[in-house]
Amino acid sequence: MSAVPVQVPFQLPDGAPDLRAALLDWYDIHRRRLAWRPAADEARPDPYRVWLSEIMLQQTTTPHATPYFEAFTRRWPTVSDLAAAPDADVMAAWAGLGYYARARNLLACARAVAGGHGGVFPDTEAGLLALPGVGAYTAAAVAAIAFGRPANVVDGNVERIMARLFAVETPLPAARPELKRLAGVLVADHRPGDWAQALMDLGATVCRPGNPLCDRCPLTAWCAAFQSGQPGCWPLKTKKADRPRRHGVVWVLRDDRGRVALVRRPDRGLLGGMMGLPTSDWSAAPVEAAPPAPADWRVAGAIDHVFTHFALTLEVRAGEGTGDFVWTPVDEALAALPTVFRKALERGLA
């Protein structure tokens, strides 16, 4: 369904204070209880917990990230504790969250804060941006939520709200600079952390993709998309190209004690530094590759997995043998492996 341009029903900045007040009033009643948020009557959030949650939530849903956040903060309750952790322990604890470069950046940032800042996070966007692995969005989120800075925090939820409020006719992703500019117009010194989180909560629970719950929204009086009668048409999006598909072989090798052969992947590249199953290169066409060790190999089926930029089909081969591997009990391997290899191990065991 195509969107129809409509006139934005207020002229900023005159309408902004009322809009801000309406959203903050809504947030005071409907704010989500999240593991990384203190209660409404408690002190400002711990910068370490804000930073950790924001890194974990990149490309990950809140329900999926929450148990990881709770496990990390139990095991490493401060940034200095995390900085002192062995790389392998952190990478294993991260397994299943995806986008594994974030785990390497997490450690680099923690060590920079512990070693160069005495375990105290910088309290400005500029200072936060200077840390390893901290981009513009994370710096703005930590500055606003943890330090009360009037920063412009724009994630996918905020982009969607701005696109609907202003009925932005430029499709995503080209619209992002315009959406960020519009969001910046609404930023103010009053309760900047709550403002950022109110927008996130509104987008996550009310101004949802595809099916916005406009009857629950505090901003309909200002929303151009709502006034159009077709709010779900926004944000407009450019059709994504189909993901290319790659193919490979993965080997599930067990020894006479039932342990699984694992290897540590190179530090750089996809799934860098993670434990994995032995695998061939992943290429555009199906491959025939030499196995990692002699065994009576049998085909155990195939698994499919989708990464950000490509889809992957792996033929799973299972066998019993020996070799120079990291021999790991099955339950420990299942807990430590990234999702793609966990799928392959489960298939190989079946």
C-alpha positions in Angstrom: 0.0 0.0 0.0 1.5 3.4 -0.9 1.6 6.2 1.6 -0.1 9.5 0.9 1.8 12.7 1.8 0.1 14.7 4.5 0.8 17.9 6.3 2.6 17.6 9.6 -0.1 18.7 12.1 2.1 21.0 14.2 5.0 23.4 13.7 8.1 22.8 15.7 9.3 24.0 18.1 5.9 25.2 19.4 4.4 21.7 19.6 7.5 20.0 21.0 7.0 20.7 24.7 3.5 19.3 24.7 4.6 16.3 22.7 7.5 15.7 25.1 5.3 16.0 28.2 2.8 13.6 26.8 5.4 10.9 26.1 7.2 11.3 29.4 3.8 11.1 31.3 3.1 7.9 29.4 6.6 6.5 30.2 6.1 7.2 33.9 3.1 4.8 33.8 4.1 2.3 31.2 7.9 2.0 31.4 9.2 -1.5 30.9 10.9 -3.3 33.7 14.2 -4.4 32.2 17.2 -6.2 33.9 19.5 -3.3 33.2 17.1 -0.5 34.4 16.9 0.5 38.0 13.5 1.0 39.5 11.9 4.4 38.8 12.6 5.7 42.3 16.3 4.6 42.3 19.4 6.5 41.4 20.7 6.9 37.9 21.6 3.7 36.1 25.1 2.2 36.4 27.1 3.2 33.3 28.6 -0.3 33.1 25.2 -1.9 33.0 23.8 0.6 30.4 26.9 0.1 28.2 26.8 -3.7 28.5 23.0 -3.8 27.7 23.4 -1.6 24.7 26.2 -3.7 23.2 24.2 -6.9 23.8 21.0 -5.4 22.3 22.6 -4.6 19.0 20.9 -6.8 16.4 19.4 -8.9 19.3 15.9 -8.8 20.9 15.4 -7.9 24.5 14.1 -11.4 25.6 17.1 -13.0 24.0 19.7 -10.6 25.5 18.3 -10.6 29.0 19.6 -14.0 30.3 23.0 -13.2 28.8 23.0 -9.8 30.6 22.1 -11.4 33.9 24.7 -14.1 33.5 27.4 -11.5 32.6 26.6 -9.2 35.5 26.6 -12.1 38.0 29.9 -13.3 36.8 31.5 -9.9 36.1 29.6 -7.3 38.2 31.9 -4.4 37.3 33.7 -3.3 34.2 37.1 -4.0 35.9 35.9 -7.6 36.6 35.1 -8.0 32.9 38.4 -6.4 31.9 40.3 -9.0 33.9 38.4 -12.0 32.5 40.2 -14.3 30.1 39.2 -13.9 26.4 38.1 -17.5 26.1 35.7 -17.2 29.1 34.0 -14.1 27.7 33.8 -15.5 24.2 32.2 -18.7 25.5 29.8 -16.7 27.7 28.8 -14.7 24.6 28.1 -17.8 22.4 24.6 -17.7 21.0 24.3 -13.9 21.0 25.7 -13.6 17.5 27.8 -10.8 15.9 30.8 -12.1 17.7 33.0 -9.1 16.9 30.9 -7.4 19.6 32.4 -9.7 22.2 36.0 -8.8 21.1 35.1 -5.1 21.2 33.4 -5.6 24.6 36.7 -6.8 26.1 38.7 -4.1 24.4 36.4 -1.4 25.7 36.3 -2.9 29.2 40.1 -3.0 29.3 40.4 0.6 28.0 38.0 1.8 30.8 39.7 -0.2 33.5 43.2 0.6 32.4 42.9 4.1 31.0 40.1 5.6 33.0 40.4 3.9 36.4 37.3 1.8 35.9 35.1 4.8 35.4 33.3 5.4 32.0 33.7 8.9 30.4 30.5 10.9 30.9 30.3 12.7 27.5 29.5 11.5 24.1 33.0 12.5 22.8 34.7 10.6 25.6 32.6 7.5 25.1 33.2 7.6 21.3 36.9 7.4 21.9 36.5 4.0 23.5 37.1 0.9 21.4 34.0 -0.6 19.8 31.7 2.3 20.9 29.8 3.9 18.0 27.7 7.0 17.7 24.5 5.3 18.9 26.0 3.6 21.9 27.8 6.7 23.0 24.6 8.7 22.8 22.6 6.1 24.7 25.1 5.8 27.5 25.6 9.6 27.7 21.8 10.2 27.9 20.7 7.2 30.1 23.7 6.9 32.5 24.9 10.6 32.7 21.8 12.7 31.9 23.3 14.3 28.8 20.9 15.6 26.2 22.0 13.2 23.5 20.2 12.2 20.3 19.7 8.5 20.7 18.3 7.0 17.5 17.8 3.3 17.0 15.3 1.4 14.8 12.4 2.1 17.1 13.1 5.9 17.1 13.5 5.9 13.3 10.1 4.3 13.0 8.4 6.8 15.3 10.0 9.8 13.5 9.0 8.4 10.1 5.4 8.2 11.3 5.2 11.4 13.3 6.4 13.4 10.3 5.2 11.1 7.5 8.7 11.0 6.0 8.4 10.1 2.3 12.0 9.1 1.8 12.4 5.3 2.2 14.8 3.6 4.5 17.8 3.4 4.6 18.2 6.7 2.7 15.9 8.4 5.2 18.2 7.8 8.2 19.9 11.2 8.2 16.6 13.0 8.0 15.1 10.8 10.7 18.0 11.5 13.0 17.7 15.3 12.4 14.0 15.2 13.2 14.7 13.2 16.4 17.3 15.7 17.4 14.7 18.5 17.2 12.8 16.9 20.1 15.9 16.4 22.4 15.9 18.7 25.4 17.8 19.1 28.7 14.8 17.9 30.7 15.0 14.1 31.6 17.1 13.2 28.5 17.7 9.6 29.7 14.0 9.0 30.3 13.2 10.7 26.9 15.5 8.2 25.1 14.1 5.2 26.9 10.5 6.5 26.4 11.0 6.5 22.7 12.5 3.0 22.8 9.6 1.7 24.9 7.0 3.3 22.7 8.5 1.8 19.6 8.9 -1.6 21.1 5.4 -1.9 22.6 3.0 0.5 20.8 4.5 2.1 17.6 5.4 -1.4 16.4 6.4 -2.4 12.8 3.5 -3.2 10.6 0.8 -3.1 13.2 1.0 0.0 15.4 -1.4 0.1 18.4 -2.4 3.7 17.8 -5.3 3.5 20.3 -2.6 3.2 23.1 -0.3 5.9 21.8 0.1 9.2 23.6 1.3 11.0 20.4 -1.6 10.5 18.0 -2.5 14.2 18.3 0.9 15.1 16.6 1.3 12.1 14.3 1.0 12.7 10.6 0.9 9.0 9.8 -2.0 8.5 12.2 -3.8 11.5 10.6 -3.4 9.8 7.2 -5.4 6.8 8.3 -2.6 4.5 7.2 0.1 4.6 9.9 1.4 1.1 9.1 2.6 2.4 5.7 5.6 4.1 7.4 8.5 3.9 7.4 8.8 3.4 3.7 11.5 0.9 2.8 13.6 0.1 -0.2 13.2 -3.5 -1.1 16.2 -5.5 0.1 18.2 -7.6 -2.3 18.1 -11.4 -1.7 20.9 -12.7 0.4 23.5 -14.7 -1.4 23.8 -18.3 -0.3 27.1 -20.1 0.6 27.8 -23.7 1.0 30.2 -25.8 3.1 30.9 -29.0 5.0 31.1 -29.3 8.8 32.4 -32.3 10.7 31.1 -33.7 14.0 34.0 -35.9 15.2 33.7 -37.8 18.6 36.3 -39.8 20.4 35.9 -43.1 22.3 34.8 -41.1 25.4 32.0 -39.4 23.5 33.7 -36.0 23.5 33.4 -33.6 20.5 36.3 -32.3 18.5 36.3 -28.5 18.6 38.7 -25.9 17.1 39.3 -22.3 17.9 38.6 -20.0 15.0 41.1 -17.3 13.9 40.7 -14.1 15.9 39.8 -12.1 12.8 36.9 -12.8 10.5 33.4 -14.2 11.0 32.9 -15.8 14.4 36.5 -14.8 15.2 38.0 -16.2 18.4 35.0 -18.5 19.0 35.1 -22.2 19.5 33.7 -24.1 16.5 33.4 -27.4 14.7 36.0 -28.2 12.0 34.6 -26.8 8.7 35.5 -26.3 5.1 35.6 -22.9 3.5 32.2 -21.4 2.8 31.8 -20.7 -0.9 29.1 -19.9 -3.5 28.9 -23.4 -4.8 28.9 -26.7 -2.9 32.4 -27.9 -2.1 34.1 -31.2 -1.6 36.8 -30.8 1.1 39.2 -33.1 2.9 38.1 -34.1 6.4 40.0 -32.9 9.4 41.0 -36.5 10.5 40.6 -40.1 9.3 37.2 -41.5 10.3 34.3 -43.6 8.9 32.5 -40.4 7.9 28.8 -40.5 7.2 26.4 -37.8 6.0 24.1 -36.7 8.9 22.0 -34.2 6.9 22.4 -30.5 6.5 21.6 -27.3 8.4 20.7 -23.8 7.2 21.7 -20.6 9.0 21.3 -17.0 8.1 24.0 -14.4 8.8 23.5 -10.6 8.2 24.9 -10.7 4.7 24.5 -14.2 3.5 22.6 -17.5 4.0 24.6 -20.7 4.7 23.9 -24.3 4.0 26.3 -26.8 5.7 26.4 -30.5 5.0 27.0 -32.3 8.3 29.3 -35.3 8.4 29.7 -37.4 11.6 32.3 -39.9 12.6 34.5 -41.3 15.4 38.2 -40.9 15.6 41.2 -39.1 17.2 43.3 -36.0 16.4 44.7 -32.8 17.7 41.6 -31.0 18.7 40.0 -29.4 21.8 38.1 -32.4 23.0 35.0 -31.2 24.8 32.1 -33.0 26.6 28.9 -32.6 24.5 27.0 -30.5 27.1 29.9 -28.1 27.4 30.2 -27.9 23.6 26.5 -27.2 23.2 26.8 -24.3 25.7 29.9 -22.8 24.2 29.3 -23.0 20.5 27.8 -20.2 18.3 24.4 -21.0 17.0 25.4 -22.2 13.6 27.8 -24.8 15.0 25.3 -25.8 17.8 22.8 -26.6 15.0 25.4 -28.7 13.2 26.4 -30.5 16.4 22.8 -31.3 17.2 22.3 -32.6 13.7 25.4 -34.7 13.9 24.5 -36.2 17.2 21.0 -37.0 16.0 
